[in-house]
Amino acid sequence: MGDSIGSFGFWIAVGLINMAFWGAMTPLIKAWADRIRGSVTPPADIESRLAALEATRPVTGETDLVYQRMAELEERLDFAERLLAQGRDEAARIGGAQ
């Protein structure tokens, strides 16, 4: 008789665990089903939050200045490379003529 009481307790525990699991999963399953159906409505303040995010640009005046200086440095580097290449060409022509 003691064995049947142990089995009964085991199945009660399994049932309680099963109910707890499905009780916790029900909101997730409902949210997933709503998303699949496309019936999820965005929050009411989503437009104002999006406008606030767009208003705060990640590129500020300081970073614009850095980008401008970087472009100027790239132009100077290109100019220096052209001068060095031109000097090598002239040295090759002079050295080859002798």
Residue pairs with C-beta under 8 A, 6 or more apart in sequence:
31 40
34 40
43 49
59 67
